[in-house]
Amino acid sequence: MSRALVVGSGPNGLAAAIALLQGGLEVEVREAAGWVGGGLHSAELTLPGFAHDVCASVLPLGLGSPFFRTLDLDVEWVHPDAPAAHPLDDGSAVVLERGLDETASGLGSDGSAYRRLVEPLVEGWDELAPALLGRVPPPPRRGLRAARAAGLRGFAAAARTALGDARSVAESLFETDRAQAWFAGHCAHSMLPLERRPSAGVGLALAVLGHAVGWPLARGGSQSLADALAGRVRELGGSIVLIDLDGLKRINDTEGHEEGDRAIWTVATAIKKLVRGNDHVIRWGGDEFLVILPGMDEELARKRFYMLPSKIDEVKQSPKPGGRPYTKFLAASVGIHIYSKRVAVDVAIAQADRVMYERKRAHRELRSPAGEKTQ
Protein backbone atom coordinates (compact mmCIF):
# COMPACT_ATOMS: atom_id res chain seq x y z
CA MET A 1 0.00 0.00 0.00
CA SER A 2 1.52 3.34 -1.05
CA ARG A 3 1.75 6.01 1.62
CA ALA A 4 2.76 9.66 1.64
CA LEU A 5 3.77 11.93 4.51
CA VAL A 6 3.09 15.65 4.05
CA VAL A 7 5.05 17.87 6.43
CA GLY A 8 3.32 21.20 6.98
CA SER A 9 -0.36 22.06 6.63
CA GLY A 10 -0.12 25.27 4.64
CA PRO A 11 -2.28 25.62 1.53
CA ASN A 12 0.34 23.93 -0.66
CA GLY A 13 0.73 21.02 1.73
CA LEU A 14 -3.02 20.53 2.05
CA ALA A 15 -3.47 20.77 -1.72
CA ALA A 16 -0.74 18.15 -2.18
CA ALA A 17 -2.45 15.90 0.36
CA ILE A 18 -5.74 16.16 -1.50
CA ALA A 19 -4.08 15.39 -4.85
CA LEU A 20 -2.29 12.38 -3.36
CA LEU A 21 -5.52 11.08 -1.82
CA GLN A 22 -7.27 11.50 -5.15
CA GLY A 23 -4.48 9.45 -6.70
CA GLY A 24 -5.15 6.58 -4.33
CA LEU A 25 -2.38 6.97 -1.75
CA GLU A 26 -2.76 6.83 2.00
CA VAL A 27 -1.77 10.27 3.29
CA GLU A 28 -0.73 11.63 6.67
CA VAL A 29 -0.34 15.39 7.23
CA ARG A 30 1.86 16.57 10.10
CA GLU A 31 1.88 20.11 11.50
CA ALA A 32 4.05 21.40 14.36
CA ALA A 33 1.87 24.44 15.10
CA GLY A 34 -1.32 24.33 17.11
CA TRP A 35 -3.44 25.04 14.02
CA VAL A 36 -3.65 23.98 10.39
CA GLY A 37 -3.06 26.38 7.53
CA GLY A 38 0.44 27.78 7.94
CA GLY A 39 0.14 31.41 6.76
CA LEU A 40 -3.62 30.96 6.41
CA HIS A 41 -4.21 31.69 10.07
CA SER A 42 -6.73 33.92 11.80
CA ALA A 43 -6.92 34.69 15.50
CA GLU A 44 -8.77 36.93 17.96
CA LEU A 45 -5.93 39.34 18.60
CA THR A 46 -7.98 42.19 20.03
CA LEU A 47 -11.59 41.71 21.09
CA PRO A 48 -13.51 38.44 21.36
CA GLY A 49 -15.33 37.63 18.14
CA PHE A 50 -13.06 39.77 15.93
CA ALA A 51 -10.87 37.61 13.71
CA HIS A 52 -7.61 39.06 12.42
CA ASP A 53 -5.51 37.48 9.68
CA VAL A 54 -2.06 36.93 11.17
CA CYS A 55 -0.30 36.48 7.83
CA ALA A 56 -2.03 36.03 4.47
CA SER A 57 -5.12 38.17 4.02
CA VAL A 58 -6.01 38.71 0.35
CA LEU A 59 -6.10 35.41 -1.51
CA PRO A 60 -6.32 35.85 -5.30
CA LEU A 61 -5.06 32.34 -6.01
CA GLY A 62 -7.57 30.89 -3.58
CA LEU A 63 -10.10 31.83 -6.21
CA GLY A 64 -7.87 31.79 -9.29
CA SER A 65 -6.19 28.39 -8.87
CA PRO A 66 -7.55 25.81 -11.37
CA PHE A 67 -6.98 23.05 -8.80
CA PHE A 68 -8.83 24.85 -6.02
CA ARG A 69 -11.75 25.43 -8.38
CA THR A 70 -12.21 21.66 -8.73
CA LEU A 71 -12.59 21.20 -4.96
CA ASP A 72 -15.87 23.09 -4.47
CA LEU A 73 -14.66 24.41 -1.12
CA ASP A 74 -17.13 25.84 1.36
CA VAL A 75 -15.58 29.33 1.38
CA GLU A 76 -17.43 32.60 0.87
CA TRP A 77 -15.32 35.13 -1.02
CA VAL A 78 -15.61 38.85 -0.36
CA HIS A 79 -14.39 41.32 -3.00
CA PRO A 80 -13.42 44.88 -2.06
CA ASP A 81 -14.45 47.70 -4.39
CA ALA A 82 -10.82 47.90 -5.58
CA PRO A 83 -8.20 45.19 -5.03
CA ALA A 84 -5.38 47.48 -3.90
CA ALA A 85 -4.20 51.08 -3.53
CA HIS A 86 -0.67 52.46 -3.12
CA PRO A 87 -0.54 55.68 -1.08
CA LEU A 88 2.02 58.32 -2.05
CA ASP A 89 3.80 61.04 -0.06
CA ASP A 90 1.62 63.79 -1.54
CA GLY A 91 -1.53 62.25 -0.03
CA SER A 92 -2.80 60.76 -3.28
CA ALA A 93 -2.91 57.07 -4.19
CA VAL A 94 -2.60 54.89 -7.29
CA VAL A 95 -5.36 52.28 -7.38
CA LEU A 96 -5.46 48.79 -8.85
CA GLU A 97 -9.05 48.58 -10.06
CA ARG A 98 -10.84 45.45 -11.23
CA GLY A 99 -11.30 47.12 -14.59
CA LEU A 100 -8.23 47.45 -16.78
CA ASP A 101 -9.51 50.70 -18.32
CA GLU A 102 -9.93 52.36 -14.92
CA THR A 103 -6.48 51.24 -13.76
CA ALA A 104 -4.77 52.43 -16.95
CA SER A 105 -6.54 55.77 -16.66
CA GLY A 106 -5.24 56.21 -13.11
CA LEU A 107 -1.67 55.66 -14.33
CA GLY A 108 -1.88 58.67 -16.64
CA SER A 109 0.80 58.71 -19.34
CA ASP A 110 2.00 55.26 -18.25
CA GLY A 111 -1.41 53.70 -18.76
CA SER A 112 -0.74 52.59 -22.33
CA ALA A 113 2.50 50.81 -21.38
CA TYR A 114 0.72 49.05 -18.53
CA ARG A 115 -2.11 47.99 -20.83
CA ARG A 116 0.27 46.58 -23.45
CA LEU A 117 1.94 44.44 -20.81
CA VAL A 118 -1.07 43.25 -18.83
CA GLU A 119 -4.03 43.07 -21.22
CA PRO A 120 -2.91 39.92 -23.13
CA LEU A 121 -2.37 38.10 -19.84
CA VAL A 122 -5.73 39.12 -18.41
CA GLU A 123 -7.60 38.08 -21.56
CA GLY A 124 -5.76 34.74 -21.73
CA TRP A 125 -5.84 33.96 -18.01
CA ASP A 126 -8.03 30.84 -18.29
CA GLU A 127 -5.41 29.21 -20.51
CA LEU A 128 -2.43 30.75 -18.74
CA ALA A 129 -3.41 29.64 -15.23
CA PRO A 130 -3.06 25.86 -15.79
CA ALA A 131 0.34 26.38 -17.42
CA LEU A 132 1.67 28.80 -14.80
CA LEU A 133 0.27 27.02 -11.75
CA GLY A 134 0.61 23.41 -12.88
CA ARG A 135 3.50 21.09 -13.53
CA VAL A 136 6.94 22.62 -14.15
CA PRO A 137 7.75 22.63 -16.98
CA PRO A 138 4.20 22.50 -18.36
CA PRO A 139 3.31 19.85 -20.93
CA PRO A 140 4.16 21.13 -24.42
CA ARG A 141 0.56 21.41 -25.58
CA ARG A 142 -0.51 23.28 -22.47
CA GLY A 143 2.40 25.68 -22.82
CA LEU A 144 1.56 26.25 -26.48
CA ARG A 145 -2.10 26.98 -25.66
CA ALA A 146 -0.99 29.49 -23.03
CA ALA A 147 1.34 31.22 -25.47
CA ARG A 148 -1.38 31.41 -28.10
CA ALA A 149 -3.92 32.73 -25.60
CA ALA A 150 -1.68 35.65 -24.66
CA GLY A 151 -0.25 36.10 -28.14
CA LEU A 152 3.36 35.19 -28.79
CA ARG A 153 4.56 38.80 -28.53
CA GLY A 154 2.61 39.46 -25.35
CA PHE A 155 3.73 36.16 -23.85
CA ALA A 156 7.39 36.91 -24.60
CA ALA A 157 7.14 40.42 -23.11
CA ALA A 158 5.49 39.04 -19.97
CA ALA A 159 8.15 36.32 -19.60
CA ARG A 160 10.95 38.90 -19.81
CA THR A 161 9.21 41.07 -17.24
CA ALA A 162 8.48 38.17 -14.89
CA LEU A 163 12.12 37.12 -14.81
CA GLY A 164 13.39 40.63 -14.09
CA ASP A 165 13.95 42.59 -10.91
CA ALA A 166 11.36 45.14 -9.80
CA ARG A 167 13.58 48.21 -9.94
CA SER A 168 14.88 47.66 -13.48
CA VAL A 169 11.46 46.71 -14.84
CA ALA A 170 9.69 49.66 -13.20
CA GLU A 171 12.26 52.17 -14.45
CA SER A 172 12.29 50.78 -18.00
CA LEU A 173 8.52 50.31 -18.29
CA PHE A 174 7.16 53.45 -16.65
CA GLU A 175 8.12 57.11 -16.90
CA THR A 176 6.40 58.55 -13.83
CA ASP A 177 7.33 58.08 -10.19
CA ARG A 178 3.68 57.28 -9.42
CA ALA A 179 3.56 54.26 -11.71
CA GLN A 180 7.03 53.07 -10.65
CA ALA A 181 6.15 53.26 -6.96
CA TRP A 182 2.81 51.54 -7.54
CA PHE A 183 4.40 48.65 -9.43
CA ALA A 184 7.19 48.34 -6.86
CA GLY A 185 4.58 48.07 -4.13
CA HIS A 186 3.13 44.97 -5.78
CA CYS A 187 6.62 43.52 -6.27
CA ALA A 188 7.41 43.95 -2.57
CA HIS A 189 5.06 41.05 -1.87
CA SER A 190 7.87 38.81 -3.17
CA MET A 191 9.73 39.58 0.09
CA LEU A 192 12.87 39.98 -2.03
CA PRO A 193 15.03 43.06 -2.43
CA LEU A 194 13.55 45.05 -5.31
CA GLU A 195 16.89 44.80 -7.13
CA ARG A 196 16.75 40.98 -7.10
CA ARG A 197 15.17 38.74 -9.72
CA PRO A 198 12.39 37.67 -10.09
CA SER A 199 10.70 40.21 -7.83
CA ALA A 200 9.06 41.81 -10.87
CA GLY A 201 7.26 38.54 -11.64
CA VAL A 202 5.39 38.65 -8.34
CA GLY A 203 4.23 42.22 -8.98
CA LEU A 204 3.12 41.33 -12.51
CA ALA A 205 1.21 38.27 -11.29
CA LEU A 206 -0.63 40.25 -8.60
CA ALA A 207 -1.61 42.97 -11.09
CA VAL A 208 -2.93 40.41 -13.58
CA LEU A 209 -4.84 38.56 -10.87
CA GLY A 210 -6.39 41.81 -9.71
CA HIS A 211 -8.07 42.16 -13.10
CA ALA A 212 -8.65 38.48 -13.90
CA VAL A 213 -10.10 37.23 -10.58
CA GLY A 214 -9.73 40.06 -8.05
CA TRP A 215 -8.03 40.09 -4.65
CA PRO A 216 -10.73 38.45 -2.55
CA LEU A 217 -10.81 37.85 1.18
CA ALA A 218 -12.30 34.75 2.79
CA ARG A 219 -15.25 35.66 4.98
CA GLY A 220 -14.36 34.85 8.57
CA GLY A 221 -10.64 35.18 7.88
CA SER A 222 -8.03 33.24 5.93
CA GLN A 223 -8.34 30.42 8.44
CA SER A 224 -11.67 29.51 6.84
CA LEU A 225 -9.85 28.54 3.62
CA ALA A 226 -7.35 26.44 5.58
CA ASP A 227 -10.19 24.75 7.48
CA ALA A 228 -12.03 24.01 4.22
CA LEU A 229 -8.91 22.42 2.72
CA ALA A 230 -8.25 20.40 5.88
CA GLY A 231 -11.89 19.31 5.90
CA ARG A 232 -11.55 18.06 2.34
CA VAL A 233 -8.48 16.04 3.34
CA ARG A 234 -10.44 14.43 6.18
CA GLU A 235 -13.54 13.81 4.09
CA LEU A 236 -11.87 12.43 0.99
CA GLY A 237 -12.72 8.79 1.58
CA GLY A 238 -12.73 7.06 -1.79
CA SER A 239 -15.01 5.45 -4.35
CA ILE A 240 -17.39 2.51 -4.35
CA VAL A 241 -17.70 0.46 -7.55
CA LEU A 242 -20.56 -1.99 -8.02
CA ILE A 243 -20.21 -4.42 -10.93
CA ASP A 244 -22.99 -6.66 -12.21
CA LEU A 245 -22.25 -9.58 -14.53
CA ASP A 246 -24.92 -9.23 -17.20
CA GLY A 247 -26.85 -12.38 -18.08
CA LEU A 248 -25.31 -14.78 -15.53
CA LYS A 249 -28.69 -16.41 -14.85
CA ARG A 250 -29.18 -17.02 -18.56
CA ILE A 251 -25.73 -18.59 -18.81
CA ASN A 252 -26.43 -20.87 -15.82
CA ASP A 253 -29.87 -21.86 -17.12
CA THR A 254 -28.94 -22.48 -20.77
CA GLU A 255 -25.27 -23.48 -20.67
CA GLY A 256 -24.84 -24.93 -17.21
CA HIS A 257 -23.27 -23.77 -13.95
CA GLU A 258 -19.78 -24.74 -15.07
CA GLU A 259 -19.99 -22.11 -17.81
CA GLY A 260 -21.46 -19.69 -15.27
CA ASP A 261 -18.46 -20.26 -13.00
CA ARG A 262 -16.17 -19.55 -15.95
CA ALA A 263 -18.00 -16.28 -16.57
CA ILE A 264 -17.58 -15.28 -12.90
CA TRP A 265 -13.85 -16.20 -12.99
CA THR A 266 -13.38 -14.17 -16.18
CA VAL A 267 -14.91 -11.01 -14.73
CA ALA A 268 -13.12 -11.42 -11.38
CA THR A 269 -9.77 -11.79 -13.17
CA ALA A 270 -10.49 -8.69 -15.25
CA ILE A 271 -11.32 -6.72 -12.09
CA LYS A 272 -7.99 -7.76 -10.55
CA LYS A 273 -6.24 -6.04 -13.46
CA LEU A 274 -7.83 -2.73 -12.43
CA VAL A 275 -7.31 -2.66 -8.66
CA ARG A 276 -4.36 -1.58 -6.51
CA GLY A 277 -2.80 -3.33 -3.56
CA ASN A 278 -4.88 -1.43 -1.00
CA ASP A 279 -8.22 -1.84 -2.78
CA HIS A 280 -10.85 -4.36 -1.69
CA VAL A 281 -12.80 -6.68 -4.02
CA ILE A 282 -15.84 -8.43 -2.55
CA ARG A 283 -18.24 -10.95 -4.10
CA TRP A 284 -21.53 -9.13 -3.55
CA GLY A 285 -24.24 -11.69 -4.24
CA GLY A 286 -24.41 -14.21 -7.04
CA ASP A 287 -23.63 -11.98 -10.01
CA GLU A 288 -22.25 -8.78 -8.43
CA PHE A 289 -18.87 -7.56 -7.21
CA LEU A 290 -18.24 -4.67 -4.81
CA VAL A 291 -14.92 -2.84 -5.10
CA ILE A 292 -13.79 -0.33 -2.46
CA LEU A 293 -11.14 2.14 -3.65
CA PRO A 294 -9.72 4.12 -0.68
CA GLY A 295 -8.57 7.63 -1.59
CA MET A 296 -9.58 7.43 -5.26
CA ASP A 297 -11.94 10.12 -6.50
CA GLU A 298 -14.94 9.38 -8.67
CA GLU A 299 -13.42 10.73 -11.90
CA LEU A 300 -10.35 8.51 -11.63
CA ALA A 301 -12.51 5.52 -10.67
CA ARG A 302 -14.62 6.07 -13.80
CA LYS A 303 -11.56 6.28 -16.04
CA ARG A 304 -10.26 3.05 -14.58
CA PHE A 305 -13.36 0.88 -14.30
CA TYR A 306 -15.01 1.93 -17.52
CA MET A 307 -12.06 0.02 -19.02
CA LEU A 308 -13.54 -3.23 -17.64
CA PRO A 309 -14.92 -4.47 -21.02
CA SER A 310 -11.46 -4.27 -22.58
CA LYS A 311 -9.95 -6.09 -19.59
CA ILE A 312 -12.57 -8.84 -19.94
CA ASP A 313 -11.53 -9.25 -23.57
CA GLU A 314 -7.87 -9.46 -22.50
CA VAL A 315 -8.67 -12.27 -20.07
CA LYS A 316 -10.67 -14.15 -22.72
CA GLN A 317 -7.89 -13.87 -25.28
CA SER A 318 -4.86 -14.46 -23.00
CA PRO A 319 -5.86 -16.67 -20.08
CA LYS A 320 -3.34 -17.40 -17.34
CA PRO A 321 -2.13 -21.01 -16.95
CA GLY A 322 -4.90 -23.00 -15.36
CA GLY A 323 -7.52 -20.36 -16.15
CA ARG A 324 -10.62 -21.33 -18.06
CA PRO A 325 -12.27 -18.13 -19.30
CA TYR A 326 -15.76 -17.88 -20.64
CA THR A 327 -15.18 -17.39 -24.37
CA LYS A 328 -18.59 -16.25 -25.57
CA PHE A 329 -20.02 -12.73 -25.41
CA LEU A 330 -19.76 -11.40 -21.86
CA ALA A 331 -20.64 -7.97 -20.50
CA ALA A 332 -20.73 -6.26 -17.13
CA SER A 333 -22.47 -3.11 -15.93
CA VAL A 334 -20.60 -0.68 -13.66
CA GLY A 335 -21.89 1.87 -11.15
CA ILE A 336 -19.61 4.23 -9.19
CA HIS A 337 -20.16 6.60 -6.29
CA ILE A 338 -17.93 8.31 -3.70
CA TYR A 339 -17.95 7.61 0.02
CA SER A 340 -16.59 9.82 2.77
CA LYS A 341 -17.36 11.02 6.26
CA ARG A 342 -20.26 12.94 4.72
CA VAL A 343 -21.39 10.05 2.49
CA ALA A 344 -21.76 6.78 4.40
CA VAL A 345 -20.65 3.56 2.72
CA ASP A 346 -24.17 2.08 2.65
CA VAL A 347 -25.48 5.25 0.99
CA ALA A 348 -22.64 5.15 -1.54
CA ILE A 349 -23.40 1.50 -2.31
CA ALA A 350 -27.06 2.32 -2.88
CA GLN A 351 -26.12 5.20 -5.20
CA ALA A 352 -23.61 3.05 -7.07
CA ASP A 353 -26.30 0.38 -7.44
CA ARG A 354 -28.68 2.94 -8.92
CA VAL A 355 -26.05 4.15 -11.40
CA MET A 356 -25.20 0.58 -12.33
CA TYR A 357 -28.80 -0.33 -13.17
CA GLU A 358 -29.21 2.83 -15.20
CA ARG A 359 -26.18 1.79 -17.25
CA LYS A 360 -27.49 -1.77 -17.49
CA ARG A 361 -30.85 -0.48 -18.77
CA ALA A 362 -29.10 1.70 -21.34
CA HIS A 363 -27.00 -1.29 -22.40
CA ARG A 364 -30.09 -3.45 -22.93
CA GLU A 365 -31.69 -0.79 -25.11
CA LEU A 366 -28.70 -0.97 -27.46
CA ARG A 367 -28.96 -4.73 -27.95
CA SER A 368 -31.62 -6.98 -29.43
CA PRO A 369 -33.07 -9.93 -27.43
CA ALA A 370 -30.90 -12.28 -29.51
CA GLY A 371 -27.79 -10.48 -28.32
CA GLU A 372 -26.95 -8.79 -31.60
CA LYS A 373 -26.35 -5.05 -31.78
CA THR A 374 -29.21 -3.02 -33.17
CA GLN A 375 -28.76 -0.33 -35.77
C-alpha positions in Angstrom: 0.0 0.0 0.0 1.5 3.3 -1.1 1.7 6.0 1.6 2.8 9.7 1.6 3.8 11.9 4.5 3.1 15.6 4.0 5.0 17.9 6.4 3.3 21.2 7.0 -0.4 22.1 6.6 -0.1 25.3 4.6 -2.3 25.6 1.5 0.3 23.9 -0.7 0.7 21.0 1.7 -3.0 20.5 2.1 -3.5 20.8 -1.7 -0.7 18.2 -2.2 -2.4 15.9 0.4 -5.7 16.2 -1.5 -4.1 15.4 -4.8 -2.3 12.4 -3.4 -5.5 11.1 -1.8 -7.3 11.5 -5.2 -4.5 9.4 -6.7 -5.2 6.6 -4.3 -2.4 7.0 -1.7 -2.8 6.8 2.0 -1.8 10.3 3.3 -0.7 11.6 6.7 -0.3 15.4 7.2 1.9 16.6 10.1 1.9 20.1 11.5 4.1 21.4 14.4 1.9 24.4 15.1 -1.3 24.3 17.1 -3.4 25.0 14.0 -3.6 24.0 10.4 -3.1 26.4 7.5 0.4 27.8 7.9 0.1 31.4 6.8 -3.6 31.0 6.4 -4.2 31.7 10.1 -6.7 33.9 11.8 -6.9 34.7 15.5 -8.8 36.9 18.0 -5.9 39.3 18.6 -8.0 42.2 20.0 -11.6 41.7 21.1 -13.5 38.4 21.4 -15.3 37.6 18.1 -13.1 39.8 15.9 -10.9 37.6 13.7 -7.6 39.1 12.4 -5.5 37.5 9.7 -2.1 36.9 11.2 -0.3 36.5 7.8 -2.0 36.0 4.5 -5.1 38.2 4.0 -6.0 38.7 0.4 -6.1 35.4 -1.5 -6.3 35.8 -5.3 -5.1 32.3 -6.0 -7.6 30.9 -3.6 -10.1 31.8 -6.2 -7.9 31.8 -9.3 -6.2 28.4 -8.9 -7.6 25.8 -11.4 -7.0 23.0 -8.8 -8.8 24.9 -6.0 -11.7 25.4 -8.4 -12.2 21.7 -8.7 -12.6 21.2 -5.0 -15.9 23.1 -4.5 -14.7 24.4 -1.1 -17.1 25.8 1.4 -15.6 29.3 1.4 -17.4 32.6 0.9 -15.3 35.1 -1.0 -15.6 38.8 -0.4 -14.4 41.3 -3.0 -13.4 44.9 -2.1 -14.4 47.7 -4.4 -10.8 47.9 -5.6 -8.2 45.2 -5.0 -5.4 47.5 -3.9 -4.2 51.1 -3.5 -0.7 52.5 -3.1 -0.5 55.7 -1.1 2.0 58.3 -2.1 3.8 61.0 -0.1 1.6 63.8 -1.5 -1.5 62.2 0.0 -2.8 60.8 -3.3 -2.9 57.1 -4.2 -2.6 54.9 -7.3 -5.4 52.3 -7.4 -5.5 48.8 -8.9 -9.0 48.6 -10.1 -10.8 45.4 -11.2 -11.3 47.1 -14.6 -8.2 47.4 -16.8 -9.5 50.7 -18.3 -9.9 52.4 -14.9 -6.5 51.2 -13.8 -4.8 52.4 -16.9 -6.5 55.8 -16.7 -5.2 56.2 -13.1 -1.7 55.7 -14.3 -1.9 58.7 -16.6 0.8 58.7 -19.3 2.0 55.3 -18.3 -1.4 53.7 -18.8 -0.7 52.6 -22.3 2.5 50.8 -21.4 0.7 49.1 -18.5 -2.1 48.0 -20.8 0.3 46.6 -23.5 1.9 44.4 -20.8 -1.1 43.3 -18.8 -4.0 43.1 -21.2 -2.9 39.9 -23.1 -2.4 38.1 -19.8 -5.7 39.1 -18.4 -7.6 38.1 -21.6 -5.8 34.7 -21.7 -5.8 34.0 -18.0 -8.0 30.8 -18.3 -5.4 29.2 -20.5 -2.4 30.7 -18.7 -3.4 29.6 -15.2 -3.1 25.9 -15.8 0.3 26.4 -17.4 1.7 28.8 -14.8 0.3 27.0 -11.7 0.6 23.4 -12.9 3.5 21.1 -13.5 6.9 22.6 -14.2 7.7 22.6 -17.0 4.2 22.5 -18.4 3.3 19.8 -20.9 4.2 21.1 -24.4 0.6 21.4 -25.6 -0.5 23.3 -22.5 2.4 25.7 -22.8 1.6 26.2 -26.5 -2.1 27.0 -25.7 -1.0 29.5 -23.0 1.3 31.2 -25.5 -1.4 31.4 -28.1 -3.9 32.7 -25.6 -1.7 35.7 -24.7 -0.3 36.1 -28.1 3.4 35.2 -28.8 4.6 38.8 -28.5 2.6 39.5 -25.3 3.7 36.2 -23.9 7.4 36.9 -24.6 7.1 40.4 -23.1 5.5 39.0 -20.0 8.2 36.3 -19.6 11.0 38.9 -19.8 9.2 41.1 -17.2 8.5 38.2 -14.9 12.1 37.1 -14.8 13.4 40.6 -14.1 14.0 42.6 -10.9 11.4 45.1 -9.8 13.6 48.2 -9.9 14.9 47.7 -13.5 11.5 46.7 -14.8 9.7 49.7 -13.2 12.3 52.2 -14.5 12.3 50.8 -18.0 8.5 50.3 -18.3 7.2 53.5 -16.7 8.1 57.1 -16.9 6.4 58.5 -13.8 7.3 58.1 -10.2 3.7 57.3 -9.4 3.6 54.3 -11.7 7.0 53.1 -10.7 6.1 53.3 -7.0 2.8 51.5 -7.5 4.4 48.7 -9.4 7.2 48.3 -6.9 4.6 48.1 -4.1 3.1 45.0 -5.8 6.6 43.5 -6.3 7.4 44.0 -2.6 5.1 41.0 -1.9 7.9 38.8 -3.2 9.7 39.6 0.1 12.9 40.0 -2.0 15.0 43.1 -2.4 13.5 45.0 -5.3 16.9 44.8 -7.1 16.7 41.0 -7.1 15.2 38.7 -9.7 12.4 37.7 -10.1 10.7 40.2 -7.8 9.1 41.8 -10.9 7.3 38.5 -11.6 5.4 38.7 -8.3 4.2 42.2 -9.0 3.1 41.3 -12.5 1.2 38.3 -11.3 -0.6 40.2 -8.6 -1.6 43.0 -11.1 -2.9 40.4 -13.6 -4.8 38.6 -10.9 -6.4 41.8 -9.7 -8.1 42.2 -13.1 -8.7 38.5 -13.9 -10.1 37.2 -10.6 -9.7 40.1 -8.0 -8.0 40.1 -4.6 -10.7 38.5 -2.6 -10.8 37.8 1.2 -12.3 34.8 2.8 -15.2 35.7 5.0 -14.4 34.8 8.6 -10.6 35.2 7.9 -8.0 33.2 5.9 -8.3 30.4 8.4 -11.7 29.5 6.8 -9.8 28.5 3.6 -7.3 26.4 5.6 -10.2 24.8 7.5 -12.0 24.0 4.2 -8.9 22.4 2.7 -8.3 20.4 5.9 -11.9 19.3 5.9 -11.6 18.1 2.3 -8.5 16.0 3.3 -10.4 14.4 6.2 -13.5 13.8 4.1 -11.9 12.4 1.0 -12.7 8.8 1.6 -12.7 7.1 -1.8 -15.0 5.5 -4.4 -17.4 2.5 -4.3 -17.7 0.5 -7.5 -20.6 -2.0 -8.0 -20.2 -4.4 -10.9 -23.0 -6.7 -12.2 -22.2 -9.6 -14.5 -24.9 -9.2 -17.2 -26.8 -12.4 -18.1 -25.3 -14.8 -15.5 -28.7 -16.4 -14.8 -29.2 -17.0 -18.6 -25.7 -18.6 -18.8 -26.4 -20.9 -15.8 -29.9 -21.9 -17.1 -28.9 -22.5 -20.8 -25.3 -23.5 -20.7 -24.8 -24.9 -17.2 -23.3 -23.8 -14.0 -19.8 -24.7 -15.1 -20.0 -22.1 -17.8 -21.5 -19.7 -15.3 -18.5 -20.3 -13.0 -16.2 -19.6 -15.9 -18.0 -16.3 -16.6 -17.6 -15.3 -12.9 -13.9 -16.2 -13.0 -13.4 -14.2 -16.2 -14.9 -11.0 -14.7 -13.1 -11.4 -11.4 -9.8 -11.8 -13.2 -10.5 -8.7 -15.3 -11.3 -6.7 -12.1 -8.0 -7.8 -10.5 -6.2 -6.0 -13.5 -7.8 -2.7 -12.4 -7.3 -2.7 -8.7 -4.4 -1.6 -6.5 -2.8 -3.3 -3.6 -4.9 -1.4 -1.0 -8.2 -1.8 -2.8 -10.9 -4.4 -1.7 -12.8 -6.7 -4.0 -15.8 -8.4 -2.5 -18.2 -10.9 -4.1 -21.5 -9.1 -3.5 -24.2 -11.7 -4.2 -24.4 -14.2 -7.0 -23.6 -12.0 -10.0 -22.2 -8.8 -8.4 -18.9 -7.6 -7.2 -18.2 -4.7 -4.8 -14.9 -2.8 -5.1 -13.8 -0.3 -2.5 -11.1 2.1 -3.6 -9.7 4.1 -0.7 -8.6 7.6 -1.6 -9.6 7.4 -5.3 -11.9 10.1 -6.5 -14.9 9.4 -8.7 -13.4 10.7 -11.9 -10.4 8.5 -11.6 -12.5 5.5 -10.7 -14.6 6.1 -13.8 -11.6 6.3 -16.0 -10.3 3.0 -14.6 -13.4 0.9 -14.3 -15.0 1.9 -17.5 -12.1 0.0 -19.0 -13.5 -3.2 -17.6 -14.9 -4.5 -21.0 -11.5 -4.3 -22.6 -10.0 -6.1 -19.6 -12.6 -8.8 -19.9 -11.5 -9.2 -23.6 -7.9 -9.5 -22.5 -8.7 -12.3 -20.1 -10.7 -14.2 -22.7 -7.9 -13.9 -25.3 -4.9 -14.5 -23.0 -5.9 -16.7 -20.1 -3.3 -17.4 -17.3 -2.1 -21.0 -16.9 -4.9 -23.0 -15.4 -7.5 -20.4 -16.2 -10.6 -21.3 -18.1 -12.3 -18.1 -19.3 -15.8 -17.9 -20.6 -15.2 -17.4 -24.4 -18.6 -16.2 -25.6 -20.0 -12.7 -25.4 -19.8 -11.4 -21.9 -20.6 -8.0 -20.5 -20.7 -6.3 -17.1 -22.5 -3.1 -15.9 -20.6 -0.7 -13.7 -21.9 1.9 -11.1 -19.6 4.2 -9.2 -20.2 6.6 -6.3 -17.9 8.3 -3.7 -17.9 7.6 0.0 -16.6 9.8 2.8 -17.4 11.0 6.3 -20.3 12.9 4.7 -21.4 10.0 2.5 -21.8 6.8 4.4 -20.6 3.6 2.7 -24.2 2.1 2.7 -25.5 5.2 1.0 -22.6 5.1 -1.5 -23.4 1.5 -2.3 -27.1 2.3 -2.9 -26.1 5.2 -5.2 -23.6 3.0 -7.1 -26.3 0.4 -7.4 -28.7 2.9 -8.9 -26.1 4.1 -11.4 -25.2 0.6 -12.3 -28.8 -0.3 -13.2 -29.2 2.8 -15.2 -26.2 1.8 -17.3 -27.5 -1.8 -17.5 -30.8 -0.5 -18.8 -29.1 1.7 -21.3 -27.0 -1.3 -22.4 -30.1 -3.4 -22.9 -31.7 -0.8 -25.1 -28.7 -1.0 -27.5 -29.0 -4.7 -28.0 -31.6 -7.0 -29.4 -33.1 -9.9 -27.4 -30.9 -12.3 -29.5 -27.8 -10.5 -28.3 -27.0 -8.8 -31.6 -26.3 -5.0 -31.8 -29.2 -3.0 -33.2 -28.8 -0.3 -35.8 
